[in-house]
Amino acid sequence: MTTSKNNSECFKVAVRCRPLNNDEIQNERSSVVSVNPQRGEIQIKQKHDQAEQHRIFAFDQVFEPDIQQEVVYKCIAYPIVESVLEGYNGTIFAYGQTGTGKTHTIQGRNEPINERGIIPRAFEHIFHSIKGSPNTQFLVHVSFLELYNEEIQDLLSTKNKKLELREKAETGVFVKDLTSFLVQNEQELNDKFQQGILNRKVGQTKMSSCSSRSHSILSVTIERCDVVNGENHIKVGKLNLVDLAGSERQSKTQATGSRFKEGVYINLSLTTLGNVISSLIDPKASHIPYRDSKLTRILQDSLGGNTKTVMIANIGPADYNQDETISTLRYAHRAKSIQNHAQINEDPKQAMIRKFQEEISSLKQQLSGLLETGGDFNMNAEVKKIEKIVFKYDDEEIIKLKQKLEQQKSDIENNYENEVKKIEEDKQLQEKEKQQLIYQLQEKEQKYNNKNSNNKNYLVNFRKCNIKQYEGEETMQRVLENERQLNKELQQANERDRQAALQIQQNEDFILEINMKFKNQVEEKQEKQKRINLLFDRLCQIQQQNKDIDEFYVSEIDQLQESYRDLQKELKLKRFILDYFIPQKELKRLSEKAMYSEEQQNWVYPIQNLTGKYMRRSDESQVSLKEIQSEDLEQDSKVYFVYTEQGPIREQFFYTTEIKKQEYAQRKNDPLKQNFEQSNTQFVKTKKRSKSQINQI
């Protein structure tokens, strides 16, 4: 379940501009991007058309090209990870053109340490916080998938199997059979991440030597159990770290073959993501096209749902990428208006930590029951049978035994007397030995007393050390908790400072305008003319933004109309085939049997695997030669099906059968053929009679 609080908040958007790379510097490319972190603005210089005004975009955070990875994490990722530790869902995903540094921002490099990206820093953050909460039970498990050519694959599984999406009312959209691993420390979590990275699809294009060819989603689920008033309170937070493949143009990447196909699927899923964003910010939209792509279905909760989401848009500064940069900024600017409704996930029924607690409690009850019964843990002990053998003797044997016993008695008496004499002789020696033993015992007792006193001193010192260690652990816990609290306060203070600086700058401009004094009318006229020019520039910028928005919507409408025309052409072709080549009786029967599958998002038949070319045989060894030839005919492109009143049959067999029927009818109606058959019949009868007469002779 979730809390009832309605924590509605806007989609956070940050923009990071990478520096010019070596190729761009060698080709003497210029930068057209200007970053203003204080005002949170990105300005694009119009190089091609000087008459056109510069374009300005405002975001929650903007980062200059020389920004450090740690600063990026502290500003945008730290609050999300903290929210996940408190029981919220959080998503961080990078978007941008291919080659702009999305993977560098999300993953980074292990060496040097300051180049680590958001993901490894989040791992460190999670387990650092867990160490600072010893009175809280935590359970961390991880899964890693990629979306390649609209197919979902598990990056942590050795089986290269395509996975399917499912949806439940309790859990929402999930991936069926996706593996999830429990991890106990930062190293195990990082090992699983590196394992998935090795399995991810990457390739080389003209714009990037190591271009991601798939969308990857790393999910870290954190379950925590707090004890409040003797009761367990479970919270579950899920962190999604998404590295989207870059949008690209074939004219720039020069991709061919499989790379071109990958680019088509990448652009298709990103276009669907853009359509979802446009629908979410449109108050008149009645439908959100989440189901148009598997990417948007997986991220459905992150887009306008129960998740705190941050998008970091990566852009390139080079002038030849100006169009792609503006497109990315428009994309990110639209996402700013999305409203999410994040809630704490409290006491979910499917929490794994609850299942473990119930299992541990059950095992404890079983153990206590065994201890109460005497601690006999061998429940299947075998019962041993002991047989007692009884012998019977007669009278002669009894007499012999009596004689033997008397002899043994006399021997024992003699031995006893000899032993008594020896004891009296050794008595004096025993006295001496006794004194020696007493002396040795006294020495051992003295050593034991000394050792016992040393042990007592050691125990006292050990208890003192334990107290110091416990106090040290408590101090460390307080330090970690204070560090987390200070980081939170620092984040809040930085945000307040940024907002205050922006407000102060606006107020200063306004106050400066009011308090401005002029020496003469000419100076006043010049200053006001500058002010008019500035306001006119801002007006032109706003008009340009409105023009860009209008152009974007016009292009969207054109794309929709083109898609509509293509669909209409395809629909007309299908109707043409159905009207002229499929009998109405068969068409009606097939239409009645067809069912729409929400899981597969397609029309299916209930017994599709038993129809037409989907026929499968349980035992291939029993397939006859005739069936093999029949399959070959079905796979032959020259063999077609003809629909008759008796049902569909192969065209080749149909015409062969029809020809045979026609030939038979012609032979049957031919008079010459009939006379020949009659004469042939008479000849056979005559021959039979002749043979019978010869046999009689």
C-alpha positions in Angstrom: 0.0 0.0 0.0 1.0 3.6 -0.3 0.6 6.7 1.8 -2.5 8.8 1.3 -0.6 12.0 0.9 -0.8 13.6 -2.5 2.8 14.7 -3.0 2.5 16.2 -6.5 5.7 17.6 -7.9 7.1 18.6 -11.3 9.4 16.5 -13.4 12.9 17.7 -12.6 15.0 18.4 -15.7 18.8 19.2 -15.9 21.0 19.9 -18.9 24.6 19.0 -19.2 26.8 20.3 -22.1 29.9 18.3 -23.0 33.1 20.1 -24.1 34.3 20.0 -27.7 36.0 16.7 -28.5 39.3 16.3 -30.3 37.8 15.8 -33.8 35.7 18.9 -33.5 38.8 20.9 -32.4 40.8 19.6 -35.3 38.0 20.5 -37.7 37.9 24.0 -36.2 34.3 23.7 -35.1 32.9 26.5 -33.0 30.7 26.3 -29.9 27.1 27.7 -30.3 26.0 26.8 -26.7 26.3 29.3 -23.8 25.5 28.0 -20.2 24.4 30.3 -17.4 24.2 28.1 -14.2 23.1 31.1 -12.0 19.9 31.7 -14.0 19.6 28.0 -15.1 19.6 29.0 -18.8 21.0 27.5 -22.0 21.5 30.0 -24.9 21.9 28.8 -28.5 23.6 31.1 -30.8 22.1 31.4 -34.3 25.1 31.1 -36.6 23.3 30.4 -39.9 20.9 33.3 -39.7 22.3 36.4 -37.9 18.9 38.2 -38.2 17.3 35.5 -36.1 17.4 36.0 -32.3 19.4 33.7 -30.0 17.2 31.0 -28.4 17.1 30.7 -24.6 15.9 27.7 -22.7 15.4 27.6 -18.9 15.7 24.4 -16.7 16.0 23.4 -13.1 19.7 22.8 -13.3 22.3 23.4 -16.1 25.9 22.3 -16.0 28.9 23.7 -17.8 31.3 21.6 -19.8 34.0 21.5 -17.1 31.6 20.4 -14.3 32.8 17.5 -12.1 31.0 14.2 -11.8 30.5 14.6 -8.1 28.8 17.9 -8.5 26.4 16.4 -11.0 25.6 13.6 -8.6 25.1 15.9 -5.6 22.8 18.2 -7.5 20.4 15.8 -9.3 20.9 12.2 -8.1 21.5 12.5 -4.3 17.9 13.7 -3.5 16.5 10.8 -5.6 18.6 8.1 -3.8 17.7 9.6 -0.4 14.0 9.4 -1.3 14.4 5.8 -2.4 15.9 4.9 1.0 12.8 6.5 2.6 10.5 4.3 0.6 9.7 6.3 -2.6 10.2 5.2 -6.2 12.9 7.1 -8.1 14.0 7.3 -11.7 17.1 8.9 -13.2 17.5 8.8 -16.9 19.8 10.4 -19.5 18.5 11.6 -22.8 20.2 13.2 -25.8 21.8 12.8 -29.2 24.2 10.0 -29.8 27.8 11.0 -28.8 26.8 13.7 -26.2 28.0 11.8 -23.1 24.9 10.1 -21.7 26.7 6.9 -20.8 29.6 9.0 -19.3 27.1 10.8 -17.0 25.2 7.6 -15.9 28.1 5.1 -15.7 31.4 7.1 -16.0 34.7 5.3 -15.4 36.1 3.4 -12.4 39.5 5.0 -12.8 40.2 7.6 -11.8 37.7 7.7 -8.9 36.5 11.3 -9.7 35.3 10.1 -13.1 32.7 7.7 -11.6 29.2 8.3 -12.8 25.8 8.4 -11.1 25.4 4.6 -10.9 28.6 3.7 -8.9 28.1 6.7 -6.7 24.5 5.7 -6.0 25.8 2.2 -4.9 28.2 3.8 -2.5 25.5 6.1 -1.2 23.1 3.3 -0.6 25.4 1.1 1.5 26.9 4.0 3.3 23.4 4.9 4.5 22.7 1.3 5.5 25.8 1.2 7.7 24.5 4.3 9.4 21.2 2.6 10.3 22.1 -0.5 12.4 18.6 -0.7 14.1 16.9 -1.1 10.7 16.8 -4.2 8.6 17.6 -3.8 4.9 17.2 -6.0 1.9 18.7 -5.0 -1.5 18.2 -6.8 -4.8 19.1 -5.8 -8.3 17.9 -6.5 -11.9 19.3 -5.3 -15.2 17.6 -5.4 -18.6 18.0 -3.9 -22.1 15.5 -3.0 -24.8 17.1 -3.9 -28.1 15.1 -3.6 -31.3 11.9 -3.6 -29.3 12.9 -6.9 -27.6 13.5 -7.2 -23.9 16.6 -9.2 -22.8 18.0 -9.9 -19.3 21.6 -8.7 -19.0 22.2 -10.8 -15.8 21.0 -14.1 -17.3 23.2 -16.6 -19.2 20.2 -17.5 -21.3 19.7 -15.3 -24.4 15.9 -15.3 -24.0 13.3 -12.8 -25.1 11.2 -11.6 -22.2 7.6 -10.5 -22.2 5.8 -7.6 -20.4 3.0 -8.4 -18.0 0.7 -6.2 -16.0 -1.1 -6.7 -12.6 -3.4 -4.5 -10.7 -1.2 -4.8 -7.5 2.3 -4.3 -9.0 1.6 -2.6 -12.4 3.8 -3.4 -15.4 6.6 -5.9 -14.9 8.8 -8.1 -17.0 8.1 -11.8 -16.7 11.0 -14.1 -15.8 13.4 -11.2 -15.2 16.1 -12.4 -12.8 16.7 -10.5 -9.5 19.8 -11.0 -7.3 20.2 -10.3 -3.6 23.3 -8.3 -2.8 25.0 -7.7 0.6 27.5 -5.0 -0.1 28.6 -2.4 -2.6 31.1 -4.7 -4.3 28.5 -7.4 -5.0 26.2 -4.8 -6.5 29.0 -3.3 -8.6 29.9 -6.8 -9.9 26.4 -7.5 -11.1 26.4 -4.1 -12.8 29.7 -4.8 -14.6 28.4 -8.3 -15.6 25.4 -6.6 -17.3 27.5 -4.0 -19.0 29.6 -6.8 -20.7 26.3 -8.2 -22.2 24.9 -4.9 -23.4 24.8 -4.2 -27.2 27.2 -1.5 -28.3 28.6 -0.6 -31.7 30.6 1.9 -33.7 29.2 4.7 -35.7 30.7 7.8 -37.3 29.5 10.0 -34.4 30.6 7.6 -31.6 33.2 4.9 -31.4 31.3 3.1 -28.6 27.6 3.9 -29.2 24.9 2.3 -27.1 22.6 0.4 -29.4 20.0 -0.4 -26.8 18.1 1.3 -23.9 19.3 -0.2 -20.5 17.4 -0.1 -17.2 19.1 -1.0 -13.9 16.7 -1.4 -11.1 17.8 -1.5 -7.4 15.0 -2.3 -5.0 15.6 -1.4 -1.3 13.4 -2.9 1.4 13.7 -1.6 4.9 12.0 -2.8 8.1 11.7 -0.4 11.1 10.4 -1.4 14.5 8.0 1.2 15.9 6.2 0.5 19.2 7.1 -3.2 18.9 5.6 -3.5 15.4 7.4 -4.0 12.1 6.9 -1.3 9.5 8.2 -2.2 6.0 8.9 0.3 3.2 10.0 -0.5 -0.3 11.8 1.9 -2.6 12.8 1.2 -6.2 15.6 3.1 -8.0 15.6 3.0 -11.8 18.8 4.1 -13.5 18.0 4.4 -17.2 20.6 4.9 -20.0 18.7 5.7 -23.2 20.3 5.1 -26.6 20.9 8.3 -28.4 18.7 9.7 -31.1 20.5 9.8 -34.4 20.3 10.8 -38.1 21.4 8.3 -40.7 23.0 11.0 -42.7 25.4 11.8 -39.9 26.0 8.3 -38.4 26.2 6.7 -41.9 24.8 3.5 -40.4 24.0 0.6 -42.7 22.7 -2.9 -42.3 22.1 -3.9 -38.7 23.3 -0.5 -37.4 20.7 1.2 -39.6 17.9 -1.1 -38.3 19.0 -0.4 -34.7 18.8 3.3 -35.3 15.3 3.0 -36.7 14.1 1.1 -33.6 15.9 3.6 -31.3 14.3 6.6 -33.0 10.9 4.9 -33.0 10.9 4.3 -29.2 12.2 7.8 -28.5 9.5 9.3 -30.7 6.9 7.4 -28.7 8.5 8.7 -25.5 8.1 12.2 -26.9 4.5 11.6 -27.8 3.8 10.4 -24.2 5.4 13.5 -22.8 3.4 15.7 -25.1 0.2 13.9 -24.1 1.0 14.3 -20.4 1.4 18.0 -20.6 -1.6 18.5 -22.8 -4.7 19.1 -20.7 -7.0 18.2 -23.6 -5.3 14.8 -24.2 -7.7 12.0 -23.5 -5.3 9.1 -24.2 -1.6 8.6 -23.2 0.1 6.3 -25.7 2.1 4.2 -23.2 1.4 1.0 -25.1 2.9 2.2 -28.4 6.4 1.2 -27.2 7.8 -1.2 -24.7 10.1 1.5 -23.4 7.2 3.7 -22.4 5.3 0.8 -20.9 8.3 -0.1 -18.6 8.7 3.6 -17.7 4.9 4.2 -17.3 5.1 4.8 -13.5 8.1 7.1 -14.0 6.1 9.3 -16.4 3.3 11.0 -14.5 3.0 8.1 -11.9 4.1 7.1 -8.4 7.8 8.1 -8.9 10.2 11.0 -8.3 11.9 11.4 -11.7 14.9 13.4 -12.9 15.9 13.7 -16.6 19.4 14.8 -17.5 19.6 16.0 -21.1 23.0 15.8 -22.7 23.9 18.2 -25.5 26.9 18.8 -27.8 28.2 22.4 -28.3 29.5 22.1 -31.9 27.8 24.2 -34.6 27.2 21.3 -36.9 25.0 19.6 -34.2 22.9 22.8 -33.7 19.6 21.3 -35.0 20.0 18.1 -32.8 20.9 20.3 -29.8 17.8 22.4 -30.2 15.6 19.3 -30.7 17.0 17.9 -27.4 16.4 21.1 -25.5 12.8 21.3 -26.8 12.3 17.6 -25.8 13.6 18.3 -22.3 11.7 21.6 -22.0 8.4 19.9 -22.6 9.2 17.3 -19.9 9.4 20.1 -17.3 5.6 20.3 -17.1 5.0 16.7 -16.3 3.4 16.2 -12.9 4.3 13.1 -10.8 2.5 11.9 -7.7 5.1 10.2 -5.6 4.0 8.3 -2.5 5.8 6.1 0.1 5.3 2.4 -0.5 4.4 1.2 3.0 3.8 -2.4 4.0 3.5 -4.0 0.5 2.3 -7.5 0.5 4.9 -8.7 -2.0 7.9 -7.4 0.0 10.6 -10.1 0.1 11.8 -9.0 3.6 8.4 -9.9 5.0 8.7 -13.4 3.5 12.1 -13.9 5.0 10.9 -12.7 8.4 8.0 -15.2 8.4 10.3 -18.0 7.3 12.8 -17.2 10.1 10.0 -17.0 12.7 8.7 -20.4 11.5 12.2 -22.0 11.8 12.6 -20.5 15.3 9.3 -22.1 16.4 10.4 -25.5 15.0 13.7 -25.2 16.8 12.1 -24.3 20.2 9.7 -27.2 19.8 12.6 -29.6 19.3 14.5 -28.3 22.3 11.4 -28.7 24.5 11.2 -32.4 23.6 14.8 -33.0 24.8 16.8 -31.7 21.9 16.6 -34.9 19.9 17.1 -33.6 16.4 17.2 -37.1 14.8 13.6 -37.5 13.9 14.2 -40.8 12.0 16.2 -42.7 14.6 16.2 -46.5 14.1 15.0 -48.7 16.9 17.6 -51.4 17.8 16.4 -54.9 18.8 18.5 -56.7 21.5 18.1 -60.5 21.7 18.7 -62.3 25.0 20.0 -65.9 24.6 19.1 -68.4 27.3 21.2 -71.6 27.7 20.0 -74.8 29.4 22.4 -77.3 31.1 22.0 -80.9 32.3 23.1 -82.4 35.8 26.6 -83.5 34.8 27.5 -80.1 33.5 26.4 -78.6 36.7 28.7 -80.8 38.8 31.7 -80.0 36.6 31.0 -76.3 37.0 30.9 -76.6 40.8 34.3 -78.2 40.9 35.7 -75.6 38.7 34.4 -72.8 40.8 35.9 -74.3 44.0 39.3 -74.5 42.4 39.1 -70.9 41.3 38.1 -69.9 44.9 41.2 -71.5 46.4 43.4 -69.7 43.8 41.8 -66.4 44.6 42.4 -66.8 48.4 46.1 -67.6 47.8 46.5 -64.6 45.6 44.8 -62.4 48.2 47.3 -63.4 50.9 50.2 -62.6 48.6 48.8 -59.2 47.7 48.3 -58.3 51.4 52.0 -58.9 52.1 53.0 -56.8 49.1 50.7 -53.9 50.3 52.3 -53.9 53.7 55.8 -53.8 52.1 54.8 -50.9 49.9 53.1 -48.9 52.5 56.2 -47.0 53.5 56.9 -46.1 49.9 53.3 -44.8 49.4 53.7 -42.4 52.3 56.6 -40.8 50.6 54.7 -40.6 47.3 51.7 -39.1 49.1 53.8 -36.3 50.5 55.1 -35.6 47.0 51.6 -35.5 45.5 50.4 -33.1 48.2 53.2 -30.8 47.4 52.5 -30.9 43.7 48.8 -30.2 44.3 49.6 -27.1 46.4 51.8 -25.8 43.6 49.1 -26.3 41.0 46.5 -24.6 43.3 48.8 -21.6 43.6 49.2 -21.4 39.8 45.5 -21.7 39.3 44.8 -18.9 41.7 47.3 -16.7 40.0 45.8 -17.5 36.6 42.2 -16.9 37.8 43.2 -13.5 39.1 44.8 -12.7 35.7 41.6 -13.9 33.9 39.5 -11.6 36.1 41.7 -8.7 35.2 41.5 -9.6 31.6 37.7 -9.9 31.8 37.4 -6.4 33.3 39.7 -5.0 30.6 37.7 -6.8 27.9 34.4 -5.4 29.3 35.9 -1.9 29.3 37.0 -2.4 25.6 33.5 -3.6 24.7 32.0 -0.5 26.3 34.5 1.7 24.4 33.8 -0.2 21.1 30.0 0.1 21.7 30.4 3.8 22.4 32.6 4.1 19.2 29.9 2.4 17.1 27.3 4.7 18.6 29.5 7.6 17.8 30.0 6.4 14.2 26.3 5.9 13.8 25.7 9.5 15.0 28.3 10.8 12.6 26.8 9.0 9.6 23.3 10.2 10.6 24.6 13.7 11.0 26.3 13.5 7.7 23.1 12.5 5.9 21.2 15.2 7.7 23.8 17.8 6.7 23.8 16.7 3.1 20.0 17.1 3.0 20.3 20.5 4.5 23.0 21.4 2.1 20.9 20.4 -0.9 18.0 22.4 0.4 20.2 25.4 1.1 21.7 25.3 -2.4 18.3 25.2 -3.9 17.2 28.1 -1.8 20.3 30.0 -2.7 19.8 29.4 -6.4 16.2 30.5 -6.2 17.1 33.5 -4.1 19.9 34.6 -6.4 17.5 34.4 -9.4 14.9 36.5 -7.5 17.6 39.0 -6.3 18.9 39.5 -9.8 15.4 40.1 -11.1 14.7 42.6 -8.3 18.0 44.4 -8.8 17.1 44.9 -12.5 13.8 46.3 -11.5 15.2 48.6 -8.7 17.9 49.8 -11.0 15.4 50.8 -13.5 13.3 52.7 -11.0 16.2 54.5 -9.3 18.0 55.4 -12.5 18.8 59.1 -12.7 19.9 61.0 -15.8 21.9 64.1 -16.3 20.0 65.3 -19.3 17.2 64.2 -21.6 19.6 62.8 -24.2 21.1 60.4 -21.8 17.6 59.4 -20.6 16.5 58.9 -24.2 19.6 56.7 -24.9 19.1 54.6 -21.8 15.4 54.1 -22.5 16.2 53.2 -26.1 18.5 50.5 -24.7 15.8 49.3 -22.5 13.3 49.2 -25.4 15.8 47.3 -27.5 16.3 44.8 -24.6 12.6 44.3 -24.2 12.2 44.0 -28.0 14.9 41.3 -28.0 13.0 39.4 -25.3 9.8 39.8 -27.2 11.5 38.4 -30.3 12.8 35.5 -28.2 9.3 34.7 -27.0 7.9 35.0 -30.5 10.7 32.7 -31.7 9.9 30.2 -29.0 6.2 30.4 -30.0 7.2 29.9 -33.6 9.3 26.9 -32.7 6.4 25.4 -30.8 4.1 26.0 -33.7 6.6 24.4 -36.1 7.0 21.5 -33.8 3.2 20.9 -33.6 2.9 21.3 -37.4 5.6 18.7 -37.9 3.9 16.4 -35.4 0.6 16.9 -37.2 2.4 16.2 -40.6 3.9 13.0 -39.2 0.5 11.9 -37.8 -1.1 12.6 -41.1 1.6 10.7 -43.0 1.2 7.8 -40.6 -2.6 8.0 -41.1 -2.2 7.9 -44.9 0.1 4.9 -44.6 -2.3 3.1 -42.4 -5.2 3.9 -44.7 -3.2 2.5 -47.7 -2.4 -0.7 -45.8 -6.0 -1.0 -44.6 -7.3 -0.7 -48.1 -4.9 -3.3 -49.4 -6.1 -5.7 -46.7 -9.7 -5.0 -47.5 -9.0 -5.5 -51.2 -7.5 -9.0 -50.5 -10.3 -10.0 -48.2 -13.1 -8.8 -50.6 -11.7 -10.5 -53.7 -9.8 -13.6 -52.5 -11.4 -14.7 -49.3 -14.9 -16.2 -49.2 -17.3 -14.4 -47.0 -18.1 -17.6 -45.2 -14.5 -18.2 -44.2 -14.0 -14.5 -43.4 -17.0 -14.5 -41.0 -15.8 -17.7 -39.4 -12.3 -16.4 -38.8 -13.6 -13.0 -37.5 -15.8 -14.8 -34.9 -12.9 -17.0 -33.7 -10.3 -14.1 -33.4 -9.6 -12.7 -29.9 -7.5 -9.6 -28.9 -4.7 -10.3 -26.5 -3.8 -7.4 -24.2 -0.5 -9.0 -23.3 0.7 -9.5 -26.9 -1.1 -6.4 -28.2 -2.3 -8.3 -31.2 -5.1 -10.4 -32.6 -4.7 -14.2 -31.9 -6.6 -17.4 -32.2 -7.2 -19.5 -29.1 -5.7 -22.6 -30.7 -3.3 -20.8 -33.1 -0.6 -23.4 -32.6 -2.9 -26.0 -34.1 -3.9 -24.0 -37.2 -2.3 -23.7 -40.7 1.5 -23.4 -40.8 1.6 -23.3 -36.9 0.9 -27.0 -36.8 3.4 -28.8 -34.6 3.8 -32.5 -34.2 4.6 -34.1 -30.9 6.7 -36.9 -32.4 8.8 -36.0 -35.4 9.9 -39.6 -35.9 6.4 -40.6 -37.0 6.3 -38.1 -39.8 5.8 -39.9 -43.1 7.3 -39.1 -46.5 3.9 -37.9 -47.7 3.7 -35.4 -44.8 7.3 -34.2 -45.5 6.4 -33.6 -49.1 3.2 -31.8 -48.0 5.3 -29.5 -45.7 7.7 -28.8 -48.6 4.7 -27.8 -50.8 3.4 -25.5 -48.0 6.8 -23.8 -47.8 7.1 -23.5 -51.6 6.3 -19.9 -52.6 4.7 -21.2 -55.8 2.0 -23.2 -53.9 -1.1 -21.2 -53.0 -4.4 -22.1 -51.2 -7.8 -22.1 -52.9 -11.0 -21.7 -50.7 -13.8 -24.0 -51.7 -17.1 -25.0 -50.1 -15.3 -27.9 -48.5 -12.7 -25.5 -47.0 -9.2 -24.4 -48.1 -7.1 -26.7 -50.2 -3.8 -26.3 -52.0 -4.2 -24.8 -55.5 -1.9 -27.4 -57.1 -3.9 -30.3 -55.7 -7.2 -28.6 -56.5 -6.3 -28.1 -60.2 -4.8 -31.6 -60.5 -8.0 -33.1 -59.1 -10.1 -31.0 -61.4 -8.1 -32.0 -64.5 -8.5 -35.7 -63.5 -12.2 -35.3 -63.1 -12.5 -33.6 -66.5 -10.4 -36.3 -68.3 -12.5 -39.0 -66.7 -15.7 -37.3 -67.8 -14.4 -37.0 -71.4 -13.4 -40.6 -71.5 -16.8 -41.6 -70.2 -18.7 -39.6 -72.8 -16.5 -40.5 -75.8 -18.4 -43.1 -78.1 -15.2 -44.4 -79.7 -13.8 -45.0 -76.3 -16.9 -46.8 -75.2 -16.8 -49.1 -78.3 -13.2 -49.9 -77.7 -13.9 -50.8 -74.1 -16.8 -53.0 -75.1 -14.8 -54.9 -77.7 -11.9 -55.2 -75.3 -14.3 -56.7 -72.7 -15.7 -59.3 -75.3 -12.1 -60.2 -76.2 -11.2 -60.9 -72.6 -14.3 -63.1 -72.1 -13.6 -65.1 -75.3 -10.0 -65.7 -74.2 -11.2 -67.0 -70.8 -13.6 -69.5 -72.5 -10.8 -70.7 -74.8 -8.5 -71.4 -71.9 -11.2 -73.3 -70.0 -11.9 -75.5 -73.1 -8.2 -76.3 -73.5 -7.9 -77.3 -69.9 -10.9 -79.7 -70.3 -9.2 -81.4 -73.4 
